[in-house]
Amino acid sequence: MEQEKIREAVDKLGADFPNLNWNFRPDPSSGRLELISQWLGEENEDVMLCVFKGKRIQERFHRQDFFFINFAMQGDYHALSSRYDEETLIQEGDCYIGQPFSGYALRSSSESDIVIPGILIRKTVFFNEYLAPLSSDPMLLKFFLDPEFNEYSDEYIHLKLEKSSPIWDLLDLMLVEYANKKEDTQKILKPMIFSLMMYLAREHGKQKEEDQKQGTEEEMVRWIDSHLDDATLGSLSSHFGYHPNYISSMLHKKTGKTFSEILLELRMKRAQLLMRNTDLSIEKIADMIGYHNTSNFYKAFRGWAGESPRSWQKTNGQSVT
């Protein structure tokens, strides 16, 4: 496709972005206070495309009632996740997929323009027309089905795409089509999104295989060990850019332990190391490894070691302080 047409489409949709139906309001049925972004397209649209183009964006933290797929077409940005209360770096060439009602906010600041195209899909349309091609990937299927059972599941998928991926060609075609809408635009876009989902499923499967070959679980355990004071499944997921459920499954398959069991073991071994080789107080050691309530550390240590920290330290380490 001619680059000029793509550039014109991006510019047009980028100019339209501030004027979309940014109707943030609380969901009265949930009893929650979070702001909900309503459908941004026309009433007769089941799918739509939008583009943020600019040097700075600081979205209000919100949820939305649709599936969305965002692409870092030009430049990097951060995605703030609700469940994990942290920012994930989305680098140029990456893709970020969010569930309905997942907490989200775009954050970026740059000296040059950042371009972030987004594909929005109504929830009912997604389940009726796009779920089938994902059924062969259990992790993807669970991700997309979660909103049916847990409205606030707050998960996301972060994929890294090659520049040669046909996903970019499809995205270009859809941007040009939507920027120059005609009566049959929805009919044209829907099968293209179906193809896009098939490619995304393939990419997701390929990246899982690469991770398993590269022994990513060892890297994850090392990362946990270096972040004992604040490591969570969410922060681990965000750092490596993969779905939390996939990480949980992979860690258990490779190590035979859950994330919580790995974190507990690493924390207890670190505590023993510090108690044996330093004169730090038990309270200080507990705080250093993430137990800001000392009684919780005592309970965890006793359950793991079979005796209290002070008893273990008296036998194995420095004098009790």
C-alpha positions as CSV (number, residue, x, y, z in Angstrom):
1,M,0.0,0.0,0.0
2,E,1.2,3.5,-0.8
3,Q,2.9,5.1,2.2
4,E,1.2,8.4,1.4
5,K,-2.2,6.9,1.9
6,I,-1.2,5.4,5.2
7,R,0.3,8.6,6.4
8,E,-2.9,10.5,5.4
9,A,-5.0,8.0,7.2
10,V,-2.9,8.2,10.4
11,D,-3.0,12.0,10.3
12,K,-6.8,12.1,9.8
13,L,-7.5,9.6,12.6
14,G,-5.0,11.3,14.8
15,A,-6.7,14.7,14.3
16,D,-10.1,13.0,15.1
17,F,-8.8,11.3,18.3
18,P,-9.4,14.2,20.7
19,N,-13.0,14.5,19.4
20,L,-14.1,10.9,20.0
21,N,-16.8,10.1,22.4
22,W,-14.6,10.3,25.5
23,N,-17.6,9.7,27.9
24,F,-16.0,8.7,31.2
25,R,-18.5,7.9,33.8
26,P,-18.8,5.4,36.8
27,D,-20.6,2.2,36.2
28,P,-23.7,2.4,38.3
29,S,-24.3,-1.3,38.3
30,S,-21.0,-2.2,39.8
31,G,-21.0,0.1,42.9
32,R,-17.4,1.0,42.0
33,L,-16.0,4.4,41.6
34,E,-13.7,3.7,38.6
35,L,-14.5,5.7,35.4
36,I,-15.8,3.7,32.5
37,S,-15.1,4.7,28.9
38,Q,-18.1,4.0,26.7
39,W,-18.0,2.9,23.1
40,L,-16.0,5.4,21.1
41,G,-17.4,4.6,17.6
42,E,-20.8,5.2,16.0
43,E,-23.9,3.4,17.2
44,N,-24.0,1.3,14.0
45,E,-20.3,0.3,14.3
46,D,-19.2,-3.0,15.8
47,V,-15.5,-2.4,15.2
48,M,-13.6,0.9,14.9
49,L,-10.1,2.2,14.6
50,C,-8.5,5.2,16.3
51,V,-5.0,6.7,16.4
52,F,-3.2,8.8,19.0
53,K,-0.6,10.9,17.4
54,G,1.3,13.4,19.4
55,K,4.3,14.0,21.7
56,R,2.5,13.7,25.1
57,I,-0.5,11.8,26.4
58,Q,-1.6,11.5,30.1
59,E,-4.9,9.6,30.0
60,R,-7.2,9.6,33.0
61,F,-7.2,6.1,34.5
62,H,-10.2,4.3,33.3
63,R,-11.9,1.1,32.2
64,Q,-13.7,0.4,29.0
65,D,-16.6,-1.8,27.9
66,F,-14.9,-3.3,24.8
67,F,-11.9,-5.3,23.7
68,F,-9.0,-3.2,22.4
69,I,-5.7,-3.9,20.6
70,N,-3.2,-1.1,20.6
71,F,0.0,-0.9,18.5
72,A,3.2,1.0,19.1
73,M,3.5,2.0,15.4
74,Q,6.0,4.8,16.1
75,G,7.8,5.5,19.4
76,D,7.4,4.0,22.8
77,Y,4.8,4.5,25.5
78,H,3.7,3.2,28.9
79,A,0.5,1.3,29.7
80,L,-0.7,1.7,33.3
81,S,-2.4,-1.5,34.5
82,S,-5.1,-1.3,37.1
83,R,-4.6,-4.7,38.8
84,Y,-0.9,-4.3,39.2
85,D,-0.7,-0.5,39.7
86,E,2.4,-0.1,37.6
87,E,3.5,0.9,34.1
88,T,4.5,-1.5,31.4
89,L,6.9,-0.2,28.7
90,I,5.4,-0.8,25.2
91,Q,8.2,-0.3,22.7
92,E,7.9,0.5,19.1
93,G,6.7,-2.5,17.2
94,D,4.8,-4.0,20.3
95,C,1.2,-4.8,20.6
96,Y,-1.0,-4.5,23.8
97,I,-4.3,-6.3,24.0
98,G,-6.8,-5.4,26.7
99,Q,-10.0,-7.0,28.0
100,P,-13.3,-5.2,28.6
101,F,-13.3,-3.3,31.9
102,S,-9.6,-3.9,32.4
103,G,-8.0,-0.8,34.1
104,Y,-5.8,1.1,31.7
105,A,-4.2,4.4,30.9
106,L,-1.8,5.6,28.1
107,R,1.2,7.5,29.3
108,S,3.8,9.0,27.0
109,S,6.1,12.0,26.6
110,S,8.5,12.4,23.7
111,E,10.3,15.0,21.7
112,S,8.9,13.5,18.5
113,D,5.4,12.2,17.6
114,I,4.3,8.9,19.0
115,V,1.8,7.0,16.9
116,I,-0.5,4.5,18.6
117,P,-3.3,3.0,16.4
118,G,-6.0,1.1,18.3
119,I,-8.6,-1.4,17.1
120,L,-11.8,-1.5,19.3
121,I,-14.2,-4.4,19.2
122,R,-17.6,-4.6,20.9
123,K,-17.7,-7.4,23.5
124,T,-20.6,-9.3,22.1
125,V,-19.3,-9.1,18.5
126,F,-15.9,-10.4,19.7
127,F,-17.4,-13.4,21.3
128,N,-19.7,-14.2,18.4
129,E,-17.3,-13.7,15.6
130,Y,-13.6,-13.8,16.7
131,L,-13.4,-16.3,19.6
132,A,-13.3,-19.4,17.4
133,P,-9.8,-18.8,15.8
134,L,-8.3,-18.5,19.3
135,S,-9.7,-21.8,20.7
136,S,-6.6,-23.7,19.8
137,D,-4.5,-21.7,22.2
138,P,-5.7,-22.4,25.8
139,M,-4.0,-19.3,27.3
140,L,-5.4,-17.0,24.7
141,L,-8.8,-18.6,25.0
142,K,-8.9,-18.2,28.8
143,F,-7.7,-14.6,28.5
144,F,-10.6,-13.7,26.2
145,L,-13.2,-15.7,28.1
146,D,-12.3,-14.3,31.5
147,P,-14.5,-11.2,31.1
148,E,-17.6,-13.5,30.7
149,F,-17.1,-14.7,34.3
150,N,-15.0,-12.0,35.9
151,E,-16.0,-8.5,34.7
152,Y,-12.9,-7.0,36.4
153,S,-10.3,-9.6,35.6
154,D,-7.7,-6.9,34.6
155,E,-5.4,-9.0,32.4
156,Y,-3.6,-8.0,29.3
157,I,-1.3,-9.5,26.6
158,H,1.9,-7.9,25.5
159,L,3.4,-9.1,22.2
160,K,6.5,-8.1,20.3
161,L,6.0,-8.0,16.5
162,E,8.6,-8.3,13.8
163,K,8.7,-5.4,11.3
164,S,8.0,-8.0,8.6
165,S,4.8,-9.4,10.3
166,P,1.8,-9.3,8.0
167,I,-0.1,-7.9,11.0
168,W,1.3,-4.5,10.1
169,D,0.1,-4.8,6.5
170,L,-3.4,-5.6,7.7
171,L,-3.3,-2.7,10.2
172,D,-2.3,-0.3,7.4
173,L,-5.2,-1.6,5.2
174,M,-7.7,-1.1,8.1
175,L,-6.5,2.3,8.9
176,V,-6.9,3.5,5.4
177,E,-10.3,1.9,5.1
178,Y,-11.6,3.4,8.3
179,A,-10.2,6.8,7.7
180,N,-12.2,6.9,4.4
181,K,-15.4,5.2,5.6
182,K,-18.0,4.1,3.2
183,E,-21.3,2.2,3.7
184,D,-19.7,-1.2,3.4
185,T,-16.6,-0.4,5.6
186,Q,-17.8,-2.5,8.5
187,K,-18.3,-5.5,6.2
188,I,-14.8,-5.0,4.9
189,L,-13.2,-4.5,8.3
190,K,-14.7,-7.5,10.1
191,P,-13.0,-10.3,8.0
192,M,-9.7,-8.4,8.2
193,I,-9.9,-8.4,11.9
194,F,-10.6,-12.1,11.8
195,S,-7.4,-12.6,9.9
196,L,-5.6,-10.2,12.3
197,M,-6.7,-12.4,15.3
198,M,-5.4,-15.5,13.5
199,Y,-2.0,-13.9,13.1
200,L,-2.0,-12.7,16.7
201,A,-2.8,-16.2,17.9
202,R,0.1,-17.6,15.8
203,E,2.4,-14.9,17.1
204,H,1.4,-15.6,20.7
205,G,2.1,-19.3,20.2
206,K,5.4,-18.7,18.6
207,Q,6.5,-16.4,21.4
208,K,5.5,-19.0,24.0
209,E,7.7,-21.6,22.2
210,E,10.6,-19.3,22.1
211,D,10.3,-18.5,25.8
212,Q,10.3,-22.2,26.6
213,K,13.4,-22.8,24.5
214,Q,15.3,-19.9,26.0
215,G,14.7,-21.1,29.6
216,T,12.8,-17.9,30.5
217,E,11.7,-19.4,33.8
218,E,15.3,-19.2,35.0
219,E,15.4,-15.5,34.1
220,M,12.1,-15.0,35.9
221,V,13.3,-16.7,39.1
222,R,16.5,-14.6,39.0
223,W,14.3,-11.5,38.6
224,I,12.1,-12.5,41.6
225,D,15.2,-13.1,43.6
226,S,16.4,-9.5,42.9
227,H,13.0,-8.0,43.8
228,L,12.1,-9.8,47.0
229,D,10.9,-6.7,48.7
230,D,8.1,-6.0,46.2
231,A,7.8,-8.9,43.7
232,T,4.3,-9.9,42.7
233,L,3.0,-12.0,39.9
234,G,1.7,-8.8,38.3
235,S,5.1,-7.1,38.4
236,L,6.8,-10.2,37.1
237,S,4.2,-10.4,34.3
238,S,4.6,-6.7,33.4
239,H,8.4,-6.9,33.3
240,F,8.5,-9.9,31.0
241,G,5.4,-8.7,29.0
242,Y,3.3,-11.9,29.2
243,H,-0.1,-12.8,30.6
244,P,0.1,-13.7,34.3
245,N,-1.8,-17.0,33.8
246,Y,0.8,-18.0,31.2
247,I,3.6,-17.2,33.5
248,S,2.0,-19.1,36.4
249,S,1.5,-22.1,34.2
250,M,5.1,-22.0,32.8
251,L,6.7,-21.6,36.2
252,H,4.8,-24.5,37.7
253,K,5.5,-26.7,34.7
254,K,9.2,-26.0,34.7
255,T,9.9,-25.8,38.5
256,G,7.0,-27.8,40.0
257,K,6.3,-24.8,42.2
258,T,3.8,-21.9,42.1
259,F,4.9,-18.3,42.0
260,S,4.0,-17.9,45.7
261,E,6.0,-21.0,46.6
262,I,9.0,-19.7,44.7
263,L,8.8,-16.3,46.2
264,L,8.4,-17.7,49.7
265,E,11.4,-20.0,49.3
266,L,13.6,-17.2,48.0
267,R,12.6,-14.9,50.7
268,M,13.2,-17.5,53.5
269,K,16.6,-18.4,52.1
270,R,17.5,-14.7,51.9
271,A,16.4,-14.2,55.5
272,Q,18.5,-17.1,56.6
273,L,21.5,-15.8,54.7
274,L,21.1,-12.4,56.4
275,M,20.5,-13.8,59.9
276,R,23.6,-16.1,59.6
277,N,26.0,-13.5,58.2
278,T,24.9,-10.1,59.5
279,D,23.9,-8.4,62.8
280,L,20.7,-6.9,61.3
281,S,17.7,-7.2,63.4
282,I,15.0,-9.7,62.4
283,E,12.6,-6.8,62.0
284,K,14.9,-5.1,59.5
285,I,15.5,-8.3,57.6
286,A,11.8,-8.9,57.4
287,D,11.3,-5.5,55.9
288,M,14.1,-5.9,53.4
289,I,12.5,-9.0,51.9
290,G,9.0,-7.6,51.7
291,Y,7.4,-8.3,55.1
292,H,6.5,-4.9,56.4
293,N,4.4,-6.5,59.1
294,T,7.0,-8.5,61.2
295,S,4.3,-10.8,62.6
296,N,3.6,-12.0,59.0
297,F,7.3,-12.8,58.6
298,Y,7.4,-14.8,61.8
299,K,4.3,-16.8,60.7
300,A,5.7,-17.4,57.2
301,F,9.2,-18.4,58.5
302,R,7.8,-20.8,61.1
303,G,5.6,-22.5,58.5
304,W,8.6,-22.9,56.1
305,A,11.4,-23.7,58.5
306,G,9.5,-25.4,61.3
307,E,10.7,-23.0,64.0
308,S,10.7,-19.3,64.7
309,P,13.3,-16.9,63.2
310,R,14.8,-16.2,66.7
311,S,15.1,-19.9,67.4
312,W,16.7,-20.6,64.0
313,Q,19.1,-17.6,64.4
314,K,20.1,-18.7,67.9
315,T,21.2,-22.1,66.5
316,N,22.6,-21.1,63.1
317,G,23.5,-17.4,63.1
318,Q,24.4,-14.2,64.9
319,S,23.3,-13.6,68.5
320,V,19.6,-12.6,68.7
321,T,19.0,-8.9,68.6
